[in-house]
Amino acid sequence: MDKLSQELIATDQRIRVNKDTEVRRIQRSIEKTITTVLERVKLIDKRLSLRLRKVGSFYDGLKIGFPDEFDFLAELVELKEGQDVIVRSTGFNGTRNLWKTTQGKSGRRKIQYVGKTLCDMDDTDEHDEAWMKQVGTKRNPEYIIDCISVKNTFYSAVLKVVRAFTSEDLPRYLTVGEEPTFIHGPAVTLEFIWHGRRYKNLKLSVDLTICIKVDNWKTCFDTFEWILEDSCISQTLSNALDRDGYHLTPYISERGHSCQWRVSTSYMEHLLMESFDSESKVKIAIRCLKHERDQYIDTLPEPTEMLDQKFANVVQFVRFYQGEDEEQQLISSYMIKTTAFTTLGLLTSKWFDRIPISIMYTYFITRLYTSIKFNALRMFFISDYKLRVPEFGEILPGFKALVDSVSEEDVPKFDLLRCIQADTEQCSDEELEFIYTYDTFKQMKIDVHRHYNFWWKSWKAYTVKDVSVSKFKW
């Protein structure tokens, strides 16, 4: 085993959340408490009949640091696609206008309610918030489900339940922290405090997101148009999508798109990650990259440190417009996981088994850097849905520190890119060998240093030609 792979394994052993006795007890306590919350929520509002789905880094086996974050989907079981609801594009405004309906955003949808009677959803207590919004014409009214109303209803019910909790309602060692909030995206965030032996006064954050399950994924996802038919995840992905579909979660926007729902693949991502064991090289590579991200690229650099004042002004304007604060992460865990899924979709099982951890780790770094540089990071399931990435100049200080922490001599001779692209039936092992260190990772390292020097160190010493696009082998 090469030196870098050994170092990554040692780092992973130190940083990852191992599910020892107390961690498993924390997990059981949270799951029992959230199950109780959902049972009592239904008693408050009969529309809130929910099924719990486990998602997020803890259940994906990618959690590092402390066992302090848990994520769940709360699936509305009474709303079935084709029977109660129809998924429409964001331009939908009634079936009579279908001929002029625009496709809209690929990662968002509207949900038309087609249940037998409207009272199924809105004829509840007179104080309950209505979920329906009328579209179409006055003579032929049709209804779509307003995600903000749904989330408000869910939040109000959860708040009532949590406020009513007593010590008898909670497992041993667990108490309620701050009141639930719903200011961050689609989730309702609950806080608990764990008073254990090893973890004393540990704050536990639980994100609970209400959602609607959708089965007809083929009209939404184009993954199988570009991943390899015999990739190491294609069969698992196909089976999981056919069985479990995907979800729509509330899309919360300051611009007033209250009736749009966001496509969520978090449960599908969980099923994919679940197919790899905890010691899998892909999980080790992701956990280590998350750790290094926290070490080097965790927060936004200060624009006043930039030598190029024009670029600093652009960064400050973008942050103000997007409402970003200085503590926001530049590289999200979702961006890292998307990079990993994209790689796995291009690897057969044979090559996945042969690739060292070090190659997978450095390839993730290289691909992530290049995707941000060219603003080309896309959702794994929907290829035309671009993920928002940070300004290229902002990641340079962190990426410089990150790549400098890896010695090129520690990366073994193995060309992952040619392994992905080559016809393995016609190429010998010798033909597939390549000096990966000096053709890919080192080239990316040089590119990072050039751009860093241009924007941050002594940018006047470089011309536009010096920082032209490097020829990466994608």
N, C-alpha and C positions, 0 to 999 in steps of 0.2 A: 504493500500500500504506500502511495506517495506521501510526502511530508505534509502537504496542504490538507489532504483528506484526513490524516491523523489529527491535525490541529482542529479541523472543523468538527470532528466527532467529539474531541475533548471539550470544545466550546459548547457544543450542543448538550452534552451531559450536564454542564454547569448551569445553562440558562433555561432549559425547557421545564415545563410544569410536569413533573412526574406524578401520576395518580396513585399516591401512597394512601394510607388509611385515612388521614385527616382530609386530604383533598377529595377523596371519594365521599367522605361524610359531608363535606361542604356541598358537593354536587348533589347528593341525595336530598339534602335539606332544601336547597334552592328549588329543585324540581318538585318536591312535595309542596312547597309554599306556592309556587306559581300554579300548580295544578289546583290548589285550593282557591287561589285568586280567580281562575277561570270558571270554576264551578259556581262561585258566589256571584260573579259578574253576570252569569246567565239568569240568576234569580232576580237581578235588578232590571235587566232588559232581555226579553225573550229572544230578540234578534241576535244576541251575542252568544250563540251556540258555537263553541270554538274547539278546534283540535290543536294540540301543542306539537310543534315541530322544532327539533333541536338543530341549531345552526351556529355559525361563528367559529372563531379560532379555538376555543376550548374543546368543542366537539369535533372540530376538524383535526385535532391533534397538533395544532400549530402555535399554541399559547406558550409564551415565554414570560419569565419573571414570576408573577404571583397568580394564583387562581382567583382573580378578583373581577373577572368579566364573564358574563354569560349572555348568550343571545338566543332568542326564541321567536318563531313565527306563531301567531295565533290565527289559525285558518278557519274562516267562516264556513262551517260545514253545510249550512242550509242553502247556500248559493252554488248551484251546479251549472256548469257551462252547457249550453244547449237546451237546458230545461228551465232554468230560472234567469240566466243571463246570457248575453251574447257579447263577445269581445269585439270592439270596433276600433278603427283608427282614431287618432286624436282630432281629425277633421269632421267626425261624425256629428250631424245635427238633425237627425231624423231619417227614417228609411226612404222617404220621398225625395230626399236630397242626395241619395247615394251616388247618383250619376256625376255629381260635382263635388263629392267628398274627397278632400286631399288626404294623402297618406299621413302627413304630419311627422312627428318625431318617431324614429324607429324603436326607441327604448321606452315609449309611453303608449298608453291605450286609454280608451273610454270604455265604460261597462254599461251596456244597455240592459235594463231590467225588463224581462218578458214573462214574469210569473203570471199565473192565472188571474190573480187579483192583487191590486196594489196594497190591500190591507195586510197581505202577508208580511210586508216589510215596514209599513209606516202607520198602520192602525194599531198603535200600542197605547201606552199611557199618554195623556194629553200633554204632559210636560216633556216627553221625549222629543229629541231633535229629529226632524224629518231627514231621511237619507236621499230622497228623490228630488231630482231637478228636471223640470219639464223641457222637452225639446220638440222639434217638429212643428206642427200647425195647431191652431186652436181647435179645429174640427177633428183632427186626428192626433191627439196628444200622445207623446211617447216619453219615456223616462230613462234617465241615466242616473247612476249612483254617484253621489257627491262624496269624494274620499275624505274631505275635511270634516263633513258632518259625521261620517262613520268614525273617524279618529276621535273627534270631540266626544261622541257618545261613549266610545271605549275608554277614553281617558277618565271621563267623569265617573264611570262605573268602577274602574280600577282604583281611583282615588277614594271613593266611598268604602270599598272593601278594605284597603290598607289602613285607612283611618280607624276602622272598627276593629282592627286586629288587637288581640290581647296576648299575653305571654302564653296562654294555653293554646292559641292557634298556631304558634310557631315552634319549630323543632328546637331542641336543646342547643344552646350556644349561639342562637340566631336571634337578632333583634332588628326592628325597623329603624332605618336611618332617616335621612331627609324625605320629605313627601315626594311622590312621583312627579316627574316633569315630562313635558312633551315638546321641548323647544328644539331638539336636535333631529331634524329630518322626520321620517315616518314613525319612529319608535316612541313608545312610552317608556321612560327610564325609571326604574325602581332602585332604591338603595337600601341595602341591609348591612348589618355589622356582625362579623363573626368573632366570637369570643372563645377561641380554642386554645390548645396548649402550645402548639407551634406558631399558629397565626393568631396573634392577640390584637383585638380591635381592628381587624382587617375589613376595610370598606369593600363591599361587593356591589358592583353595578350590573343591573339586569335590564337589557333592552328587550322589550316585548312589542312586536310589530304585528298589527292586525293585517290580514291579507285575504285574497280570494284565489283559490286554486284554479288553474287553467290546464286543460288536457291537450288541446290542439296546438302543440308546439311547432309543428312543421310550417305553419303559416307565419311564424315569428322568427325562428332560428335558421341560420344558414351554415351552421358549424360543419355539417358533413359534406359541404361543397368544397372545403379546402383541407380538412385534416385527412391524414392517411387512412385508408379503409382498414388497414391492419395495424393501426397505431395501438399503443399499449393501453389506451383508454377508450377507444371507439366502441367496443362491445359493451363495456360497463356503462358508458354514457347513453348509448342507444336504449339499453334495457331500462335504465333509470328514467329516461324521458318518457318512454312508452308507459311506464308504470305510474310515475309520479308527476309528470308534466312540469309546470313551473308556476310561479305566483305573481300576482299583481299587488303592490303595496301602495299606500297613499303617496302621491307626489305633492310635496309641500313647496309652493313657490310664492315669492313675494309679488309676482306679477299677476296673480289672480287666476291661474289655471287650476281652479279648485276641483274640477271634475276629471282631471287626468290622473291615471294610475301609472306607477313606474313598474317596468318589468324587473322582477327579482329572480335571480337564479341561485340564491344563497343555499337553499336546500339541495339543489342539484350539485353545487360545489361541495357541500358536505358529503353527499353520497360518493362523489369522485374521490375525495380525500380519504374517506372511510375505506376505500378499496386498497389503500396502501397502509402497511403496518407502521407502528410508531417509529421503528428503526429504519424505515425506508430512506433511501438517499435523497429523494425529492423533498421529504419532510425535513430532513436534517439541513439541506441546502436552504429551504425557505426560512426555517427558524434562525439559522445563522445570519442570513441576509437581513432579516428583521432586526436582529440584535445589532448588527453593524450599522444598519440604518439609524437605529436609536443612538448609536455612539457618534456617528459622523454627520448624518443628514437629518437630524431630528426636527430642527426648527428652522424657520426662515432666517437667512442672514440679514444683517442690517444694511439697507441700501446706502447709507452714508459711507460705508466702507468701500463702495465701488469707486473706481477711478474714472469710469465713464459716466459723467453726470447725466447725459441723455438717457442712458439705460436705467440709471437709478430713478429718474423721473417717471419712466414708463412703469417700472416695478411698483412704485408708490401709487401711481394712478390705478393700476390693475387691482392692487390690494384694497384700495378704498372702494372701487366699484364693486368688487366681489364680496366686500365685507369680511375680508380675512384678517385675522389677528396675528400677532407675532409668534404665538405659541402653536399655530397650526402646523401639522406635519407636512413636509414637502412630498414625501413618498409614502403613500398609504399602503397598508397591508394588502388591500384589494389590488393595487397595481402590481405588487410582487406576486400575488397569487395568480393574476391574469397572465403575467409573463410565464409562470410555471406551466399553466394549462396550455398555453400556446405552444410551448416547447414539447410537452407530452403528446400533443396532437400530431406532432411531426416525427415522433419516434416510434419505431416498432418495438415490440417486447424484447426482441433479440438485442437491439442496440441499447435499450434502456438497461438491460442486465449488464452490459459491458462497460458502460460509462462510469468512470470514477466520480465520487462525490465532488472532488475538486473541480472537475470539468463542468459539471452541472451548475455548481455555485458560480464560477467565473462566467459561464455562458449567460446565466440569469443577469449578472451585473452588466455584461456587455449589451445584451438585448434591451434591458431596461433603460440604460443610458441612451442608446441609439433611438429608441422609441420616443423618449422625451425630447431629444435633440431635434428630431424631424416631426414632432407632434403627431406621431403615428400609432399611439397606443389605442387599441380598439377592444371592445368587449369581446370576450372569447365566443360567446354564443351568437352575437349579432355583429357581423363584420363592418357594417356601415355606421355603427354607433361608436363614436370617438369618445374616449374618456378624457376628462379635463386633466391636463398635466401642468406642472409648475412652469414658470418662465425658465428657459434653458440656462440663462446666466445665474439663476438662483441656486441651482443644484451643483454648480461647478466647485465651490469650496468644499462641500461635503463629499462629492465624488472624487475630488483630488485626494482627500485624506483617506477615502475608502480604498482606492486603487493602490495608493502608496503603501497600504498595510499588507498588500499581497505581493510577495516576491515572484517575479516571472519565472525564476529558476525552480520554484516549488510547484509550478503547474506542469503536469506530465505531457509528453508528446502524444496528443490524441486530438484529431480534428472532428469535433462533433458535427460541424456544418456539412462536411462531406459524408459523414455517416448518415445524416438525414437525407441528403439528396442523391446519394449513389445507389445504383442498382446492385444490391448485394449478391445477386446471382452471377454477376459478370465481373465483379471486382474481388481481388484477393485481399487478404488482411494487410499484406505489405502495401498494396496500392491505396488502402484506406488510411494508412498511417500518415500523419502530417505533424509538423512542428506547430502545434496549437499556440504555444507560448509566444512565439515571435511573429505570428501572422494574424492573430485575432486580438487576444487580450492585450498584448503589448501595443498594438496599433491603437486600440481604444485608449490605453493609458497615455500614449503620446498625444492623442487628440484632446483628451481632458486637460493635459498640461498646456497645450497651445491655447485653448480657449480660456483657461483660467488666467494665464498670463495676459491675454488680450483684455479681458474684462476687469480683472481684479488686481493684477500685479503691476505690470508696466505695459499697458495696452498700446501706448504710442510707439513702442518698439516693433510692433508687428503691423504688417499690411493686411489688407483684405485677402490677398492671395495666400498669405501664411495660414489663415484660419479657414480656408475653403473646406468643403465637405470631404471627409476622408472616405476612402473606398472600402467600406466594410463588406465582407463576404456574406451577404444574406441570401 
